[in-house]
Each structure stands twice: as C-alpha cells, then as structure tokens.
Amino acid sequence: MTVVAVAVTGSDGVGGRGSRRAVRWAAENLSAKAKRLTLVHVVPRITCIPSPCGGDGIAIEELDENVVALYLDEMKMKLEDDIFLPFKKLCKSRVEKVVTVVIEDDNPASGLLRYVGESGIDSLVLGSCSSNCVLRKLKGPGVPTTVLKCAPETCNVHVVSRQKIISKSATSSASIDSKVEGTFESSSVTNLSQLDPHMGLSMTLDVRSCNSPASRESDQAEVEQLQLELQNTIMMYKRACEELVHTQNKVQVLSLECLEEENKVKAALEREETLKRLAAEEKARYLQAIEEVEEANDLLAKEAIGRQIAECNALNESLEKQKIVDAVFLNDRRYKRYTKDEIELATGFFSASNVIGEGSYGKVYKCNLDHTPVAVKVFCPDAVNKKQEFLREVEVLTQLHHPHLVLLVGACPDNGCLVYEYLENGSLEESIFRRNGKQSLPWYVRFRIVFEVACGLAFLHNSKPDPIVHRDLKPGNILLDRNYVSKIGDVGLAKLISDVVPDNMTEYRDSILAGTLNYMDPEYQRTGTVRPKSDLYAFGVTVLQVLTACPPGGLILTVENAIMNGSFTDILDKSVKDWPLAETEELAKIALKCSSLRCRDRPDLDAEVLPVLRRLVDVAAASVEVERGNIYAPSHYFCPILQDLMDDPYIAADGFTYEHRAIKAWLDRHNISPVTKLRFQHSILTPNHTLRSAIQEWRSRVIMQVP
C-alpha cells in the first residue's frame, strides 16, 4: 500500500478549483492503492498573534507558551472547517481514511518538498489551472513547476489541470496524459514553464510533426481558449478589486469597533477607580458610624441613669402631692372624701348604663351621692400617667372657685375618682352639632356662652400666685347646666406657669405636648413653650365652631376667605335663621384675631376681647327683652286633665288632645270624655306629632332666654 498526499488551497477561487480537481482525481485513480489519503495545506510561518486592540500583532516570543498553543489549536480548527472539510466530502465515498496536515513555511513549494522527504510520501498530487501567456511571463515558476523539478526520485508527482495530467514517475522523467489532445507521440521534455498564476503547471514540449494541419487547428483553438481565459482574468481582476474595497470597508468597521472597545475599556477603568474611591468613602463613613454608635451607647447609658433619677424624683413628688391632697380633703370641709365602696354602690359598680362620657383619661358616670346628682370621673387603672393628671386636677380645682368653672364636690383617691357637680345639658359640642337629641341653640345663647367661657379663662389666667393655662379648651370640655349656663371642665391638663415667657419672645423648651391637635397653639407645637395666650388660640377656634357648626380642621382659613369674599352668611350655622349679621361678623373677626399663628399677634383677653364680648351680650339681652312678651304658651298646649304643658300629646275619640299618660289612666276608669262628657265611640289614641313639635320649640325658646 502506498501513501498518497494531495496539496490543497482554499476551496474558493481559481486555486480552489484546481485543488478540487486534484482531490477528485486522486480519489478516483490512487485510492485503491493507498492505505490513506493525506490532505496537505501550507500556511506562512506564524511569528505573531493579532492583538485584541488592533494595530500590529504580538510576537509569539513575548507570549506564554500556553497562549501560543491555544492560538495554534484555534487556527487549525478553523482551517479544518474552512479548508479541509469541502475536500473531505469530495472523497468520502471513495477513500476509507482521510488525514489532514498543516505545514508552516513561507515558501509553499519548499514546505511541500520538505514534508515529502520527511514523511516518505509515495505519490504527491497537485492541482493546476491553465493560465494565459501574459500571466505565465509575469508570474515566473510556480509551485507545481518547482515541485516537479525538485521532487525526490522516490516520489511520484502528478499535476492535474483542466486539460492535462502531468506526471513524474519516481524512476523516470515527467510524462503527459492529455484528455483533450489524445496521446502524444514520443517526445522529450526540454523545459517546464508555469501553467496558471497559483499552483498550475504546464510543459513546453518538443513534439514531432507539430507543423501538421491538426497542429494548426489546435493552435487556433488554443488562441481562442486564451482569449476566453483573458476575459475571465479581467472579470476576476474586477471582482478582486470589489473584494478589496469590501475588505477595506470591513477593516475600517473593525477599526471603529476596536476603538469603541478601547473606549469601553477606558470607561471600565474609570468606573473601577470611581468604585474604589466610593469604597474608601464608605469605609470611612462606616468607621465614623461605629464611633457615633459607641458615643450614642455612652449617651444612652447616661440618659438611663438620668431617667432613673428623674423617675425617683417624680415618685417623691407624687407622694408629696398625695399627702397634700389627703391634707386638703381632711382639713377643707367643702370637699368630701368618698370611699371606694360608696363610689361603686352609687355607680352600680360602674355599670355601662350610667356612662355619660368617655375619653383617653377614662369614663364619666352619672349617679347620686348624698341625694345629689353628680358626675363621677374615673381614671383608667392601667394609665400610668393618669395618677399625675388626677393629682393635678385636684390641686387645681381645690384652688379655684368661679361660676363658670365646673365645681369639684369630692374625690376618691383610692381608685382615682373625681366627683363633680352634674350639668344636665351635656357639652357645648353636643349642642352645636345637635347630638343625642339636643336642640339648636339660639344666637343670643351662643353669644352669652362665648362671653361666659372668656370670663372663666380670664379667671384662670389671673390666678395668684401663678397663672393657670388650661391647655385643652374645646367645645367638648365646655359643659352646660339646666339653664344653659356654661362651665369649663376637664382641667386635668392645666398647668401652673411660674415663669411666663413674654409674647414678643420665642423660647424653645423640651416638653411633652398636651391637648387636642386642632385646638393646639401652633407656637406651642413648634417651641414647646406654653403661655396664657395658648388658651386664646383654642378659644378662637371654639368661637368659630359656635358660629358655623363646622369641624375645627381648616376652619380658620375658611372663615377668613368667606369674610374676604363677602360670603360670610353662607358658612353660618343654618339651624339659626335670625343671625344679627353685623354683630356676628364682628364676633368672627375677634375670634380670628385670637387664633392668629403668633402669640404676639393675639389680642389681650381682659383689655381687648372681654369688652367686645360684653357689648355683644348686651345686644343679645336687648333682643331677648323685645321677644319676652311672646313667650306665653297657647292654651291648647295644656292638657285638659292635668292643666299642665303636655310632653307626649295624643288625640282621643272626642277630638281633643291630652297628655298620653293622663288620658290612658282616664280610660282605665271612665268611658266618657272628660271635656264633652259624652261616651267615647272607641278607645284608640293617636299621637299628635305636630303639636308635640310646636311645644318643644316653644320650650327651647323660653328655657334658653337670657335671664
């Protein structure tokens, strides 16, 4: 068995066609004698590796051996796919084994000859394409010519072209086998010249009988063939020019991409530097945070010690106040100290049916103590700070006596209960918003209540030796008795002010805010400093609610805009039909001054507010005197049986209206009318809702008149 090698170039172009002819010829003619077919491709010696950033390559001497080996493996795999694969497919069906070899040499002919000598190749096949005479002169000797001349005598060389097969036997000179011209006569080879520009070979032969007519026809055919080849060569040149332009454009695009990648690398390096800088800053902040945490822990420990000391002081102060309260109830006979059993028995053991009010402090119960209706305020047992509030409220109320402050009757320190006088008509808030069946208050009663509340506030602010600030004035803490006389209650948040800060000064204090948000002085919220004029802000908001029956949120701005736009009457309480507009607007303006954002802008209660309110109350009193002649009840408001005003009028079968309980008791004993003395046709009673509403309206008008 012989070893056959076929020299191949790329599968495209002229050289590729010659290589395909060579592979096909070798597979058809030499595969039967060969144990394998070797495909040989020569590449230039690799001295450098392309750089990823473009420019000149990197010499292999400067690179690691592993990198160079990796590049060579990658290049061989690419050659396997691009060069050898098409030729393997050509001979797959005829050759049992195909081997590929890549040779590095700058001279392809020298590389092939060296490989033939070293590998012991028996037969070497090369491809060739016929070229025209011009190219033959320009190119000089090609690879096939050189191989034919210099091949060792032990190797058979076969050059396959489109028309000829030139063979050089291992023991004789080269011979010619032509498919087109037939078998030549014996001739001697005098010279070898180039066949094509790439790998093809041809021979100049000294042939006998070359001047025959057949020879002339062959020359003519060859001229025509050369003309066709010249045209093909020109077309190939044009195509090569186009490919060159395309390649230049591609190189330009790749250069731009390389430049872009270089910019990306620079940007990545800049980002890395930025991240390093940020990491250093974060580390510095982390170390600073650790120091701050340590300082905070030290400060927290100091504050814990201070808090324990403050708690001990507060406990001692609470015990001292408890002793004071006990002394007050023991020495002052105006206040009675009730036992826990007395409170529980009076309230029905704090029955829910006796609850008349509830807040954050606890619940208020209505009951009777010493045969007198009272209101018992019970603080929540689980509220830690309510003990202080209880003691403060006792301390304040035992020092105050005024007709417009709720009267303290007694207390039960054992379970934190305060006993107040009972006020029948509930809170001002219930009357303003007509809750729990309350009737709307006439305008002159509202004017009087505003004046009474201002008098109660003035009394608190003028207390001696220190003024008292209520801190939670609102309609819910203003109570009304049976004659709608107002009294200020819930002084649990009141505070004695020993060092009053002037109105034109701003002082910041670290204090816990107390009160209801919408009635709280904005300056008190901001600075923590409470003044008597802090109550004046809540008083102004309360007066605006008395006039408009609106919630406190945003009420100040609403009234200001209404007065400015001339639509003040639109926001007044619609349940009152006869508002005196001039006096009402004057009252609203004084209320807006009281609710100014800054204390320095609020008027003085004694010198500026009370004189205006007293004059408005006098106007209200004069109006009531005019209407006093119209308050006598009509005769049909009286029950014919009881001769008293009816509360629940019902119509009987005789057509007359009676008090329900009276006519019902009458019918149980009689069957005749108490008025007509005639027998009743039936005993059905019908409620007289119209008359009942008229009586209730008359009652409210009479009860709420100014005395």
Secondary structure, DSSP 8 states (H G I E B T S, - for coil): -EEEEEE---SSHHHHHHHHHHHHHHHHHTTTTEEEEEEEEEE----EE--TT-SS-EEGGGS-HHHHHHHHHHHHHHHIIIIIHHHHHHHTTT-S-EEEEEEE-SSHHHHHHHHHHHHT-SEEEEE-----HHHHHHH-S-HHHHHHHH--TTSEEEEE-SSEEEEE-SSS-EEEEETTTB---S-EEEEEEE-SSSS-EEEEEE-TTTTSHHHHHHHHHHHHHHHHHHHHHHHHHHHHHHHHHHHHHHHHHHHHHHHHHHHHHHHHHHHHHHHHHHHHHHHHHHHHHHHHHHHHHHHHHHHHHHHHHHHHHHHHHHHHHHHHHHHHHHH-TTSEE--HHHHHHHTTTT-GGGEEEE-SSEEEEEEEETTEEEEEEEE-TT-TTHHHHHHHHHHHHTT---TTB--EEEEETTTTEEEEE--TT-BHHHHHTT-TT-----HHHHHHHHHHHHHHHHHHHT-SSS-EE-S--SGGGEEE-TT--EEE---TT-EE-SS---TT----------S-GGGS-HHHHHH----HHHHHHHHHHHHHHHHH---STTHHHHHHHHHHHT-GGGGS-TT-S---HHHHHHHHHHHHHHT-SSGGGS--IIIIIHHHHHHHHHHHHHHHHHHGGG-S--GGGB-TTT-SB-SSEEE-TTS-EEEHHHHHHHHHH-SB-TTT--B-S----EE-HHHHHHHHHHHHHHHTS--
